[in-house]
Amino acid sequence: MNNTILIYGLTILVSILLIAMSIYLVKAHQCNGLRNQQITGFNIVTRLRELLSHVQQHRGISNALLNGDVSLTSRLTPLTLKVSKSIGAINKEFKTGDVGEQLQPLPRWSLLQSIGRDYR
């Protein structure tokens, strides 16, 4: 009788431990997935901030050129290449899966990509 109770007790204890370990592993996997998404999101934001900086500089120099300040002409072409490289880096670093989910549905991103291809 005592052996039977001991066997049932051990079976229940092992079952509880297996369920607890399973729950822990599922939660750990979910946390890792969330952490990877956060890192990807941070990297996308960092790259977009870099792109925005280059686009703003390009806009300022283009505006100055349109208003007759030709002294900035030599700075426009390298800046145009930086914009193109920033777009290329975003597309290269974040393959279609990541960028596709984050940026591709935005019509303005498609427009920026086409502008970037024009300068390559």
N, C-alpha and C positions, 0 to 999 in steps of 0.2 A: 504494500500500500504506500509506504513512504517513498519507494523508488518511483512509483507512478506519479506521485505528486511532484517529486523532484524533476522528473523528465518533463512533465507539463510546464512546470515553472521555468525550466531552462529553455524550453521551446518558445514560451511567451517572451522571455527576456531576449533571446536571440532575434525573434521577430520584431520586437520593439527597436532593438539596436539597428537592424537592417532598414527599417522604415525611417528611423532618424538619420542614418547615413545617406539614404536616398534623398531625403528632403534637403539635407545639407549640400549634397552634390548638385542638385537642381538649382538651389539658390546661388551657389558659387558660380555655376555656369551662367546664370542670368546676370549676375554682377559683372562678370568678365565681358559679356556681350554689351552691357550698358556702358562699361568703361571704354570699350573699343569704339562704340558709337560717339561717345563724348570726345575722345581723342580725334577721331575723324572730323567731327564737327568743329573742334578747335582749329585743326589744320586748315579746313576749308575757310573759316573766318579769317585766319591769319593771311592766307594767300589772297583772299578777296580784298582785304585791307591794303595789301601791297599793290594789287591791281588798281584799286581806287586811287591810291596815291599817285601812281603813274598816269592814270587817266586825267586826274585833276591838274597835274603839271602840264600834260599835253594840251589840255583845254586852255590853260592860262597862256602858254607860249603861242598856241594857235591864235588866240584872241589878240595878243600883242602884235603878231605878224599881220593879222587882218587890219589892225589899226595903224599899220605903217612902220612898226619897229622891226627893221630887218636885221638888227644886231643879234637877234635870238635865233636866226635861221639855222645856225650850226648845231643848236641844241635840240631841234625838232626831230631830226631823223633818228638819233640814238634813243630818244625818248619813245618814239614810235616803235622801235624794235623792242624796247623794254616792255611796252604794253603787249605786244605780240608774244613775247617770251613768257610774260606772266600768264596770259591766257593758255598758252601751250603747256606751261608747268601745271596749271590747275587741271587741265584735261589729262595730262600724263600721270600725275600723281594720284588723282582720284579717277580711277577707271570708270567706265560707263555705269557700273553698278552703283557706286557711291554718288558720283555727280549726277547720274541719271535720276536717282531718287531725290536728290537735294536741289539741283539747279536746272536740269534739262527742261522741266515743264515751264520754266519762266521764259516768255518770249524775248525779253530783253537779254537774257543770257545767250540765246541763239543769235541775236543780233551782234553781240559783242564777239562771239566766236567767229562770225563771218567777217567782221572788221579785222580781227586778228589774223585771219587767213589771207586777207588782202595784202598785208604788209610782210608776209614771209617770203 
